[in-house]
Every structure is written in C-alpha cells, then in structure tokens.
Amino acid sequence: MTESSWLEVGRGVFQRRYDPMDVSVIVVVGPTGLTVVDTRNNPAEADELIQDIAVRFQLPIVAVVNTHAHYDHTFGNQSFAALPSAPIYGHHLIDRHYAEYEGPRLAVQQADPSREPDKRWADVVLTPPGVPVAAPFSVVAGGRTIELIPLDPGHTDTDLAVFIPDCRVWLLGDVVEESGPPMFGSGSYPLGWPAVLEGLLQMIQPGDIVVPGHGAVVHRDFVLRQRDSLQKVADTIRSCAAAGISLDEIPGDHALFTLWPRAMLESAFAQGGAQLGS
C-alpha cells in the first residue's frame, strides 16, 4: 500500500497506516498531549513518525503504548524513550519475549544483514517498555483516559488491548488483522487465540471502532468472523494431532486453505502441536 494520511477513527483518535507491512500507528489526542500506540520497525522509521506527529498535531508526546512485542510494533521504542516525559507502557512479558525471540533474531540479522536486508536493523537497540502492565488499569495521559488490558496468550503472550472509553475505540494490535489473514509469528498461541477474541467480544459493543495492527478499521462483526476462522485453525490442529496427521497430509480442498495459504499455516501447526505436547 501507499502510506496513508492521518484518519480520525474516533473523537481525537487518529490512525495512520505505514509501509512496510501496512502497520497501524495510532495517536490519541488529549487537551495537553498525545499518546502514541506502536513505534514501527526501526529508529529511522520511528524518527520519521515523531516528525509526522509533530507536524500534524503540534502537541507533546506524553505516553507511548506497545500492543505487543513484535519488531514492527516496538523496534522504534528507543527513539520514543529519548523523549522527555513519555513513558512507554507494554505487556509485562515483553522483556521475556525479547529474550526468547526478537533478541536472537536481531542479533543474527545485525551480524549478517544480508539474511534480512529489508529490515534496516543496524541501529536497533531493544528497548522494552519502562512501565510493564501485568493487570488491567487506566492511565490518564494528556487529559484522556486510556484503558490497558493485558490479554491471555494469542497472537503472542505479550498482547495488550488498548481501549479509549470516551469514544469507544479499541486498539488491538495483531490480535486482529485486516489487510491479510492473521499471522502466526514468533511466540504465537494458535490454540488459545480464539478464546482471546471471544473474551474481547464480551466487551466490544456493536458500533465500537476496532483498529487492527495491520489494515483498515473494522467493527465487532469482523472480529467475530476472525474468531471463527481462528477457531477452525485450532480445531484442525487438535484433530490432526489426535489422528496423527501432519499439515502436509491435509487434502488441498480442506476449508482451512480458503482462509490461509498452506505455507502460512506451517508455524501455526508447529507451535500449536508443541503446545499440545507441553
């Protein structure tokens, strides 16, 4: 996609979709300052984001939130950590996720950039949130109340729902994806993910706005359909494990392959199978 302009998705809540990967960045505008949700893929992208925000909103950044640990949402943290009086909030397990997944991958890429030349990670310094969130709580940032809700393991074990109650906007990171099917990336929990969405659906009301980690704004019905799709993945992983069938042995006309290409399901089956055996 081509990078978008800022779109107001709820009162004083703006989304901008950035290349690469059509990643969502959200700014919550309060009377005295801004909260930024997710920080992009590297310091250069984060610096560009900070400049874009300054030009558009002309208020100080007073808080930052990470929706989960993955690189395309947190590897810009170091640029935001250098700002005065802008604490970074995120799930309390991001540090552990970094140590297990993002850290080793970053080290390999920095040692040999040709392995992932598109990532531009030479200057990345892993910067976990300074305010770890282990239980739901509300923060008032820039004069706006923002609710932070740690979720059970789903897309990762570091997923954090962000809710703006005065305009009923949900910022859900990659727990919900619109621009393509949900990705089963590093540290994914495909067996538990449907239940995470079911829990959110108990809180999301008809008419609420949902901003996904990648893609356009959606509503409750979209989240419901994505839960059903993820439930099909979880059910198929369980039934195949019980029957001793691998992903490669599933017939090509299986309904699952109308939702995901077979290659995208390899990590789901690997991680789900390992979790069944643990």
C-alpha positions as CSV (number, residue, x, y, z in Angstrom):
1,M,0.0,0.0,0.0
2,T,1.0,3.7,-0.2
3,E,1.4,5.3,3.2
4,S,-1.8,7.0,4.3
5,S,-2.6,10.3,5.9
6,W,-3.9,10.5,9.4
7,L,-7.5,9.3,9.6
8,E,-9.7,10.2,12.6
9,V,-11.4,6.9,13.5
10,G,-13.0,8.2,16.7
11,R,-13.1,11.6,18.5
12,G,-9.5,12.6,18.8
13,V,-8.1,9.2,17.8
14,F,-6.1,9.0,14.6
15,Q,-4.8,6.1,12.7
16,R,-2.0,6.2,10.1
17,R,-1.0,3.1,8.0
18,Y,2.7,2.9,7.3
19,D,4.7,0.9,4.8
20,P,6.3,-1.5,5.1
21,M,3.7,-4.1,6.1
22,D,0.7,-1.7,6.3
23,V,1.3,-1.3,10.0
24,S,-1.1,0.8,12.1
25,V,0.2,3.7,14.3
26,I,-2.4,5.4,16.4
27,V,-2.3,8.8,18.1
28,V,-4.8,9.6,20.9
29,V,-5.1,13.4,21.2
30,G,-5.8,14.9,24.6
31,P,-6.0,18.6,25.5
32,T,-2.5,18.6,26.9
33,G,-0.7,15.9,25.0
34,L,-0.5,12.9,22.8
35,T,-0.4,9.1,23.4
36,V,1.3,7.1,20.6
37,V,0.4,3.4,20.1
38,D,3.2,1.4,18.5
39,T,6.5,2.7,17.3
40,R,7.3,1.0,13.9
41,N,10.2,-1.2,12.7
42,N,13.5,0.7,13.5
43,P,14.8,4.0,14.8
44,A,14.7,5.7,11.4
45,E,11.1,4.9,10.9
46,A,10.3,6.0,14.5
47,D,12.1,9.3,13.9
48,E,10.0,9.8,10.8
49,L,6.9,9.0,12.8
50,I,7.8,11.5,15.5
51,Q,8.3,14.2,12.9
52,D,5.0,13.3,11.2
53,I,3.2,13.6,14.6
54,A,4.9,16.9,15.4
55,V,3.8,18.4,12.0
56,R,0.2,17.1,12.3
57,F,-0.7,17.6,15.9
58,Q,1.7,20.2,17.5
59,L,1.4,18.8,21.0
60,P,3.9,16.9,23.1
61,I,4.0,13.2,23.2
62,V,3.3,12.3,26.8
63,A,2.9,8.5,26.6
64,V,3.6,5.5,24.3
65,V,2.0,2.1,24.3
66,N,3.2,-1.2,22.7
67,T,0.3,-3.5,21.6
68,H,2.7,-6.5,21.6
69,A,6.4,-7.3,21.3
70,H,6.9,-7.9,17.6
71,Y,9.6,-5.9,15.8
72,D,7.3,-4.0,13.5
73,H,5.5,-2.5,16.5
74,T,8.3,-2.0,19.0
75,F,11.7,-1.6,17.3
76,G,11.2,2.1,17.2
77,N,10.9,2.3,21.0
78,Q,14.4,3.7,21.6
79,S,13.6,6.9,19.7
80,F,10.5,7.4,21.9
81,A,12.4,6.6,25.1
82,A,14.7,9.5,24.4
83,L,11.7,11.9,24.5
84,P,11.2,13.8,27.8
85,S,8.3,12.6,30.0
86,A,6.9,10.0,27.6
87,P,6.8,6.6,29.5
88,I,6.4,3.5,27.4
89,Y,3.6,1.1,28.5
90,G,3.5,-2.5,27.4
91,H,2.8,-6.1,28.5
92,H,4.9,-7.2,31.4
93,L,6.2,-10.3,29.4
94,I,7.7,-8.2,26.5
95,D,11.2,-8.5,28.2
96,R,10.9,-12.3,28.2
97,H,9.6,-12.4,24.6
98,Y,12.5,-10.3,23.5
99,A,15.0,-12.7,25.2
100,E,13.4,-15.7,23.5
101,Y,12.5,-14.4,20.1
102,E,13.2,-10.8,19.0
103,G,16.6,-10.6,20.6
104,P,18.2,-13.7,19.0
105,R,16.7,-12.7,15.6
106,L,18.0,-9.2,15.9
107,A,21.5,-10.4,16.9
108,V,21.6,-12.7,13.8
109,Q,20.5,-10.0,11.4
110,Q,22.9,-7.4,12.8
111,A,25.8,-9.9,12.5
112,D,24.8,-10.7,8.9
113,P,22.4,-8.1,7.4
114,S,22.1,-10.0,4.2
115,R,19.9,-12.5,6.0
116,E,17.1,-10.0,6.2
117,P,18.2,-6.9,4.2
118,D,14.8,-5.3,4.2
119,K,14.8,-4.9,8.0
120,R,17.3,-2.0,8.4
121,W,18.0,-3.0,12.0
122,A,21.7,-1.9,12.2
123,D,20.9,0.8,14.8
124,V,18.2,-1.0,16.8
125,V,18.7,-1.3,20.5
126,L,16.0,-3.5,22.1
127,T,14.1,-1.1,24.4
128,P,11.3,-2.8,26.4
129,P,8.5,-0.7,28.0
130,G,9.5,1.1,31.1
131,V,6.1,0.6,32.5
132,P,5.2,-3.1,32.4
133,V,1.5,-3.9,32.6
134,A,0.5,-7.1,34.4
135,A,-3.1,-6.3,35.1
136,P,-5.8,-4.1,33.7
137,F,-5.6,-0.4,34.6
138,S,-6.4,3.0,33.4
139,V,-4.0,5.8,32.8
140,V,-4.8,9.5,32.2
141,A,-2.4,10.7,29.5
142,G,-2.6,14.2,28.0
143,G,-6.1,14.6,29.6
144,R,-7.6,11.4,28.0
145,T,-8.4,8.2,29.9
146,I,-6.9,5.1,28.3
147,E,-7.5,1.6,29.5
148,L,-4.8,-1.0,29.1
149,I,-5.8,-4.7,29.2
150,P,-3.3,-7.5,29.2
151,L,-4.7,-10.4,27.2
152,D,-4.1,-14.2,27.5
153,P,-1.7,-15.7,25.0
154,G,-3.0,-15.4,21.4
155,H,-1.1,-13.7,18.7
156,T,1.7,-13.6,21.3
157,D,1.9,-13.8,25.1
158,T,2.5,-10.1,25.1
159,D,-0.8,-8.8,23.6
160,L,-2.2,-5.7,25.2
161,A,-5.7,-4.3,24.3
162,V,-6.0,-0.5,24.4
163,F,-9.4,1.0,24.9
164,I,-10.4,4.6,24.7
165,P,-13.7,4.7,26.6
166,D,-14.9,8.2,25.9
167,C,-15.3,7.3,22.2
168,R,-15.3,3.5,22.4
169,V,-12.3,2.8,20.2
170,W,-10.3,-0.4,20.6
171,L,-6.7,-0.7,19.5
172,L,-5.9,-4.4,19.3
173,G,-2.6,-4.8,17.6
174,D,-2.2,-8.0,15.7
175,V,-4.8,-9.9,17.8
176,V,-6.9,-8.6,14.8
177,E,-5.6,-8.1,11.3
178,E,-7.5,-6.7,8.3
179,S,-5.0,-6.4,5.4
180,G,-4.4,-10.1,5.4
181,P,-5.2,-13.2,7.4
182,P,-3.8,-13.3,11.0
183,M,-0.1,-14.2,11.1
184,F,1.2,-17.0,13.4
185,G,4.5,-15.3,14.1
186,S,7.1,-15.8,16.8
187,G,5.6,-16.8,20.1
188,S,2.1,-17.4,18.8
189,Y,-0.6,-19.4,20.6
190,P,-3.0,-20.6,17.9
191,L,-4.9,-22.9,20.3
192,G,-5.7,-20.0,22.7
193,W,-6.2,-17.2,20.2
194,P,-9.9,-17.8,19.6
195,A,-10.7,-17.6,23.3
196,V,-8.8,-14.3,23.5
197,L,-11.1,-12.9,20.8
198,E,-14.1,-14.4,22.5
199,G,-13.2,-12.5,25.7
200,L,-12.8,-9.3,23.8
201,L,-16.2,-9.8,22.1
202,Q,-17.8,-9.8,25.5
203,M,-16.5,-6.2,25.9
204,I,-16.7,-4.9,22.3
205,Q,-20.2,-3.4,21.7
206,P,-22.0,-3.0,18.4
207,G,-20.9,0.3,16.9
208,D,-17.5,0.2,18.6
209,I,-14.5,1.0,16.4
210,V,-11.7,-1.6,16.2
211,V,-8.3,-0.6,14.9
212,P,-6.2,-3.7,13.8
213,G,-2.5,-3.9,13.9
214,H,-2.4,-4.0,10.1
215,G,-5.1,-2.7,7.8
216,A,-8.3,-0.7,7.9
217,V,-10.6,0.0,10.7
218,V,-13.2,-2.8,11.4
219,H,-16.2,-3.4,13.7
220,R,-17.4,-6.1,16.0
221,D,-18.8,-8.4,13.2
222,F,-15.3,-8.6,11.7
223,V,-13.8,-9.6,15.0
224,L,-16.5,-12.3,15.3
225,R,-15.6,-13.7,11.9
226,Q,-11.9,-13.7,12.6
227,R,-12.6,-15.6,15.8
228,D,-14.5,-18.2,13.9
229,S,-11.6,-18.5,11.4
230,L,-9.0,-18.9,14.1
231,Q,-11.3,-21.5,15.8
232,K,-11.1,-23.5,12.6
233,V,-7.3,-23.5,12.8
234,A,-7.3,-24.5,16.5
235,D,-9.8,-27.3,15.9
236,T,-7.9,-28.6,12.9
237,I,-4.6,-28.6,14.8
238,R,-6.2,-30.6,17.6
239,S,-8.0,-33.1,15.2
240,C,-4.8,-33.7,13.2
241,A,-2.8,-34.2,16.3
242,A,-5.3,-36.8,17.6
243,A,-5.3,-38.6,14.2
244,G,-1.5,-38.4,13.7
245,I,-1.9,-36.3,10.5
246,S,0.6,-33.6,9.5
247,L,-0.3,-30.4,7.7
248,D,1.2,-31.8,4.5
249,E,-1.3,-34.7,4.7
250,I,-4.4,-32.5,4.8
251,P,-6.2,-32.5,1.4
252,G,-5.8,-29.4,-0.7
253,D,-9.6,-28.8,-0.8
254,H,-9.8,-28.5,3.0
255,A,-11.8,-25.5,4.0
256,L,-8.9,-24.1,6.0
257,F,-7.0,-23.4,2.8
258,T,-9.7,-21.0,1.7
259,L,-8.7,-18.8,4.7
260,W,-4.9,-19.2,4.8
261,P,-2.3,-20.4,2.2
262,R,-0.8,-23.7,3.4
263,A,2.6,-22.1,3.9
264,M,1.2,-19.6,6.3
265,L,-0.2,-22.4,8.5
266,E,3.1,-24.2,9.0
267,S,4.1,-22.1,12.0
268,A,0.5,-22.4,13.4
269,F,0.7,-26.2,13.3
270,A,4.3,-26.3,14.6
271,Q,3.5,-24.0,17.6
272,G,0.1,-25.5,18.2
273,G,1.4,-29.0,18.1
274,A,4.2,-28.1,20.5
275,Q,1.7,-26.5,22.9
276,L,-0.4,-29.6,22.8
277,G,2.6,-31.7,23.8
278,S,3.7,-29.5,26.6
